[in-house]
Amino acid sequence: MSGGRKPNRVPLKMGGHAFQRVGKDRFPIKAVRSGLFIAEEMIKGNTEKVFFETANRDLPGRIRHELYRVLPK
């Protein structure tokens, strides 16, 4: 996330927390739960199997490609 107006935008260091405005002005704000989570079903069973199969098949070639792009010849 970034804050400020262009061209003076700067990265915000919020410690991974989500915030919500309380009212119509810029402040006050309150910390809230983001509501984002990885469902249990996304990290087990067939989904997990397909993820690792794809990563094992595609990732080494992609890493090699990117390393060749950035390393001196």
VOPAGU-2260 file (C-alpha; in pm, 1 decimal, decimal comma):
REM VOPAGU-2260
SITE   aa  ch    i         X         Y         Z
SITE  MET   A    0       0,0       0,0       0,0
SITE  SER   A    1     107,4     354,3     -64,3
SITE  GLY   A    2       5,6     688,7      77,1
SITE  GLY   A    3      22,5    1048,9     -37,7
SITE  ARG   A    4     -56,5    1223,6    -361,9
SITE  LYS   A    5     127,5    1172,9    -687,5
SITE  PRO   A    6     418,8    1219,7    -746,7
SITE  ASN   A    7     507,6    1204,6    -376,4
SITE  ARG   A    8     359,7     862,3    -295,4
SITE  VAL   A    9     546,0     664,5     -31,5
SITE  PRO   A   10     518,1     303,0      89,5
SITE  LEU   A   11     315,2     271,3     408,3
SITE  LYS   A   12     449,6      65,7     695,9
SITE  MET   A   13     137,9     -58,9     871,7
SITE  GLY   A   14     271,1    -386,4    1007,1
SITE  GLY   A   15      34,9    -594,6     795,8
SITE  HIS   A   16    -274,8    -458,5     967,7
SITE  ALA   A   17    -596,3    -342,3     802,0
SITE  PHE   A   18    -760,9     -15,3     900,9
SITE  GLN   A   19   -1101,9     142,8     847,4
SITE  ARG   A   20   -1205,2     506,6     868,3
SITE  VAL   A   21   -1441,3     597,5    1148,8
SITE  GLY   A   22   -1645,8     884,9    1013,2
SITE  LYS   A   23   -1599,8    1094,2     700,9
SITE  ASP   A   24   -1263,7    1257,2     766,6
SITE  ARG   A   25    -914,4    1117,8     726,9
SITE  PHE   A   26    -894,7    1039,5    1097,1
SITE  PRO   A   27    -986,2     871,9    1327,4
SITE  ILE   A   28    -922,4     519,2    1204,0
SITE  LYS   A   29    -959,0     184,8    1378,1
SITE  ALA   A   30    -783,2    -147,7    1330,4
SITE  VAL   A   31   -1006,4    -418,4    1181,2
SITE  ARG   A   32    -970,4    -778,7    1072,4
SITE  SER   A   33    -903,5    -795,4     699,1
SITE  GLY   A   34   -1137,3   -1087,8     641,4
SITE  LEU   A   35    -886,5   -1245,2     403,0
SITE  PHE   A   36    -786,7   -1601,8     471,2
SITE  ILE   A   37    -688,8   -1916,5     288,6
SITE  ALA   A   38    -965,3   -2170,4     321,8
SITE  GLU   A   39    -870,3   -2509,9     463,6
SITE  GLU   A   40    -983,0   -2668,8     137,1
SITE  MET   A   41    -724,3   -2465,3     -55,8
SITE  ILE   A   42    -427,3   -2622,7     120,9
SITE  LYS   A   43    -513,2   -2993,1     119,0
SITE  GLY   A   44    -626,0   -3273,8    -105,7
SITE  ASN   A   45    -636,0   -3239,3    -482,6
SITE  THR   A   46    -575,4   -2862,6    -477,1
SITE  GLU   A   47    -251,8   -2911,0    -283,8
SITE  LYS   A   48    -147,7   -3193,8    -518,4
SITE  VAL   A   49    -207,6   -2986,0    -833,5
SITE  PHE   A   50     -26,5   -2686,2    -683,0
SITE  PHE   A   51     287,4   -2885,9    -607,7
SITE  GLU   A   52     277,6   -3068,3    -943,1
SITE  THR   A   53     256,6   -2736,3   -1126,7
SITE  ALA   A   54     523,9   -2572,6    -910,5
SITE  ASN   A   55     762,6   -2866,4    -954,1
SITE  ARG   A   56     705,7   -2870,0   -1330,2
SITE  ASP   A   57     713,7   -2495,4   -1407,8
SITE  LEU   A   58     906,9   -2320,8   -1132,1
SITE  PRO   A   59    1262,9   -2446,5   -1202,6
SITE  GLY   A   60    1244,4   -2332,5   -1565,4
SITE  ARG   A   61    1099,3   -1992,5   -1469,5
SITE  ILE   A   62    1366,5   -1937,0   -1203,0
SITE  ARG   A   63    1639,2   -2035,2   -1449,2
SITE  HIS   A   64    1495,6   -1795,6   -1708,6
SITE  GLU   A   65    1484,3   -1502,7   -1463,9
SITE  LEU   A   66    1834,1   -1571,1   -1330,4
SITE  TYR   A   67    1978,1   -1573,8   -1684,3
SITE  ARG   A   68    1812,8   -1235,6   -1742,7
SITE  VAL   A   69    1970,9   -1067,2   -1439,7
SITE  LEU   A   70    2310,4   -1234,9   -1412,6
SITE  PRO   A   71    2602,1   -1112,0   -1624,3
SITE  LYS   A   72    2674,7   -1325,3   -1928,7
